[in-house]
Amino acid sequence: MKEDVKYNDYLKELLEQLPKGAFLTVKDDQDRVNTMTIGWGSIGFMWQKPVFIVMVRPSRYTYQLIEHAKEFTVSIPINKDLKKALALCGTKSGRDMDKIKESNLTLEPGKIVRTPIIGDCDLHYECKLVYRQVMEPALVDPGIKKLAYLKNDYHVMYYGEIVACYVKE
């Protein structure tokens, strides 16, 4: 059963799990579905909307899909150990394999968006893209450049209006 919750009801759980991994899932206009592990993201309130910001490098297969999808879901494992699936989805490309099948994850339909959720997770955010921003390398702190961008592979930030948030019981 999916119980609707406010987007900020589970922020503590989200922020504790995110550095360990969550699933960003995208379904494009050609019905291709891919999920990837994310360890960074942000939730906030912008433009009078709750917003989830995710970051994707242009070299990633998910980037190809999200550029045509205009929506995404984020699924957070809170009470389940999905370390193996998170590791596989964070190190393999959807160009080369069906990561969902190989990691034994289950897709379930979202409530509002076309993109599915990872049914094995407890907390879900469905988002519609409202803005995207390419990082400007000249504006990135030198310490962050050293930490995350030695190859100059800067992220694109995707701002998704949270149109549904729920927990699975």
N, C-alpha and C positions, 0 to 999 in steps of 0.2 A: 504494500500500500504506500502511496506517495502522499505525504502530508506537507501542504504548503506552509512555508515559514517566511519570516521577513528576511531580506537579503543580509541583514546584519546580526541575525540571531545566533549564528554559529561562527562569528569572526575569530574567536579565540581558537576554536578547533581548526578552522581553515588556516590561520596563521602559524599554528604549530605543525600542521601537516605539509603545508606548501613547500618548505625547504626540503622535505623528504620526498616530495613528488605528488603530483596530481595529473589527471588526464585532460588534455585539451583535445576535443574531438571536433572534426569538421566534415561536412557533407556538401560537396559542391553542386553546381547546376547540372552536372552529368551523373549525379548519384554516386560519385566516388566518395568513399568514407575512409578517413584515416584518423588515428589518434597518436598523440605524442606526449611524452612526459614533460611537464613544466615544473620548474622549481622556483620560478619568480612570477610575480603578478601583484596586482593591487586592486582593492575594492574601495570605492569612494562614492561621492555624490557630486555630480557635475551636470550642468544644464538642466537642473531640476529633475534629474534621473539618477537612480542607482546605477553604477557603472563598474564593470570588471575590466581591468586592463591586462592584456596578455601580450607577450613579446615573442615574435617568431623571426628567425633569421631567413633572409631570402634564399639561402642554400637548401633549406628544408623542403621536403615534399609537402608538408602542411601549408607552407607559404603559397604554393601553387593553388591549392584548394581554397584557402581562406580568401584569396584575392577574388575568387569567383563565387564564393558561398554567401558572403554578407551576413553570416551568423556563425555561432559556435556554441559548444557546451563545455563546461568544466565540471568534472566529476572528481569528488574528493573521497578517498578511502579513510574513514575515521576509525571504524571499529574492526576493519578487516585487514589482514596482512597481505598486501598485494605487492610486496617488494620485488618479487621475481618479474611480475608483469610490468611494473614501473621501470625496472632495469632494462628489460627487453625493449620497451617502447621508447626508452630514452637513448638507446644505443644503436638501434636498427632503423632503416629507412622503409617507409611505406612504398617507396618506388620498387624495392627489391623483394618485399614479402608482405603478406597479410598479417600485420602485427596483432590484430585483434584475435584472429584465429590461432596464431602461434602462441599467444600468451593466455589462451583459454578465457578471454574476456567475453562478456555477453553484452550485446547492444540491445537497448530498449528504446522505443519511440519517446521523443520529448513530448512535453505537454503542449507547447506552443510552436517551437521552431521545428523545421524539417530534420535538423541534425539530431542524431540519436545521443543518448547518454550511455555511459558505461554502467550497466545495471548492477555490477558487482560492488559498486561504491555506495556510500551512505548519503552523501550531501551532493546536491546538483544545482548548477546555475545554467540557465538557458539565456543566451545573449544575442541581441541583434546589433550588428555593427552600426555605430553612429559616427565614428571618426577613425582615421588611421594617420599615423605620423612616422615618417622615416627619421631615424636618429641622425642628428647633425654632429659628425665627429668632432668638429672644432669646439663644440659646447660640452663635451664629455670631460668630466674630471680626470686628470692624468692618472690618478690611482685606480679609477674604474677602468680606464683604457688598459692599464697594465694587467689588471685582474681578469678582464673579460674579453678584451678586443685586440689581442696581440696580432691576430690575423686580419684585422680591419673588417671583420664580418659583423657589422652592426645590425641590430634588430630593427624590425618595424614594429611599432606599438599599435595594437588594435584595441579600441575602446568599444566595449559592447554594453549596450543598455541591458540591464538584467530584467528580463521580461517574465521570468519564473525562477523561483528558488524553492526547493523542497528537500525533505529527507525521506529515505525509504525505511520503512519499518518492517 
